[in-house]
């Protein structure tokens, strides 16, 4: 596993916890929401630099996407 992959996995874990706490999702629901999001696609793209941001920062993008269907 590369350092990049590790960072993405840690951030994904934190996003799951935030979705479970803030949106009352189950773990499977949270994982599905993340893995099927545009936010995750950008997170997996090292050029975006999103993987290097705080979980709260990335959660804001994900939350907006889940609420509106768009990241921005």
Secondary structure by P-SEA (a helix, b strand, c coil): ccaaaaaaaaaaaaaaaaaaaaccccaaaaaaaaaacaaaaaaaccccccccccaaaaaaaaaaaaaccccc
